[in-house]
Amino acid sequence: MLVLRSQKLTALRLLVLFILLLAVLKYVLQDSFQKQTQLRELVSNDYDFWGKGNEKREEDTEIRQQPPQVTGDFEALSQHKAAGSEMVQVKNLSSKQMRLVHLDLKGAPPKLSYLEQIFPLFAKLGANGLLVEYEDMFPYKDELDVLRSQYAYGEEDIEKIQHLAEINNLEVVPLVQTFGHMEFVLKHEKFMHLREVEKYPNCLNPHAAGTLPLVKALLSQVIDKHKNSVWLHIGADEVYHLGEGQDSKNWMNSNKGNLGIMYLNHIKEVVGFVKSKYPTLQTLMWDDMLRKLDVAAIKESGITEQTSPVIWIYAPDFSVKDTENFISKYKESGFKTVWFASAFKGATGVSQMWTPISNHLKNHLRWLEVITAMSKFPDIRFQGIAVTGWQRYDHYSVLCELLPVGIPSLAICLQTLVNGGYTETARKNILLTLGFQNINIEGNSCEGSGAFAGSEIYRKIEQIHSQLKSSVMEVLQSEGVISGWFSQYHRKHRFANPHNMEIFGSKLLKVHEEWERVIQDLRTEMEAIYFANTVEEWMEENVNPHMDQLRELVKDYQEIMKLNAKPKAVPQE
């Protein structure tokens, strides 16, 4: 009896213990579920438009107060409104060496469908960021609406560009010019009064009352659409004609003619504005104007606490020693970090059609020497390199090499940086990634059809670059037959003998037909990647100067053959 009672008591105790364990387990699971729900809600806020992205990068983050998007006049556009501000995460990338691919959208901006194809390629080749220079492709609005190109990206496009970058682990660094290279703004009548020199659209007048409000409005609209960016590039290079305007002359007369101080005062206002409104956003600036300034002047300006210089040199044989001197100067001035800028295209000729790979490889090999030498400068940290790919030298210049043409050069440049040189490993990676059998560096050519997005354009432009002009000239000269029996005089007066014309006629028609087929195929490929204005401009600059001669010759040939050797046409009085 006692044994039975003891067994019942033990069973009761076990039952009570089991109930307690169930209660504890329910509490833990409920708490965990609530935390996961909160985390999902936080993530969904950041990815509401595009949905959940791919794997999140393992980076330290902190929370930053992000000002809301603002509208209205310039002053209102630059005001910070705390109410309704959003909480966004800011990545800590201070220990990460960056390799940015530059997208110069002021010329031949690609459609988003092409960006979607090449962002994974950039990442695979070794890039971990993008330097995006929108210029007139950004969807400016309100008082800045006039700046938008006819083909400007929409707000949803800007969101998608960042989403595509994120899923490919590419940091987006927007670039907004704030002093020089302001042609896309100052060409408009609305802003002409802000020019430093009335007839030149290059540079802002830093003394005009509307200059800083304009700059703040430009920056605010771009930054507010890039809430997750860690860096912002403010341009500030090649400030041509600064000091030539009357306001600047008056200022220099009162300030001992110090042009450098005038430049620094404007930069101080710009970086100060960014720091005050977006305190965790780090700014970058091109360094060429700083090279001319005294260390003391740079120190006194206070900009070294708010921005970092980007030393840009694109030559294949630049002096490493001179570059080290720049780094030393910026260290003495008080800058904490320094960036470099190389080039993979768009730096060897204002109208360059075909990328000289050898030049750009040599440029990157020199930069590797500089990067290695950074151990000499422990007080200034190398943060990263922007591999620039200029599409125009400025807003008014013609197009340089198209992006697909520069892809092999970009691959070589990035893999050279990643592998510490153009090694056998780098070469094999490039061939495998791009689908080539071999690369002739000195010959600036690749063997094989290529398998990257845009490779068809690469191949057809190579054909045009190497053969079109010579092919047309060969037909036009035709061993003296055309100059002797079908000259400009004959064509003007519609007077020629079919017997002689038939000597060159079949070759003429065949060459014309073959080239028209190549060009039509290229046009079709380009239209899939580029907007109509880019296709027309490129054809006008690179194809029509040669093809128009051939087309006119064919037209005259066909018309005069039909005349059946009639007498010379008499010019009408």
Secondary structure, DSSP 8 states (H G I E B T S, - for coil): -HHHHHHHHHHHHHHHHHHHHHHHHHHHHHHHHHHHHHHHHHHHHHTTTT-S-S------EEEEEE-----SSHHHHT----TT-EEEEEE--TTS-EEEEEEETTSS-B-HHHHHHHHHHHHHHT--EEEEE-GGGS---GGGGGG--TT---HHHHHHHHHHHHHTT-EEEEE---SS--HHHHTSGGGGGGBSSTT--S-B-TTSTTHHHHHHHHHHHHHTT-TT-SEEE------TTTT-SHHHHHHHHHTTT-HHHHHHHHHHHHHHHHHHHSTT-EEEEE-TTGGGS-HHHHHHHTGGGTEEEEEE---TT--HHHHHHHHHHHHHHT-SEEEEEEEEES-S-TT--S--HHHHHHHHHHHHHHHHHGGG-TTSEEEEEEEEE-S-SSTTS---S-HHHHHHHHHHHHHHHHHTSS-HHHHHHHHHHHT-SEEETTTTEEES---STTHHHHHHHHHIIIIIHHHHHHHHHGGGHHHHHS-HHHHHTT---HHHHHHHHHHHHHHHHHHHHHHHHHHHHHHHHB-HHHHHHHHHHHTHHHHHHHHHHHHHHHHHHHTTS--------
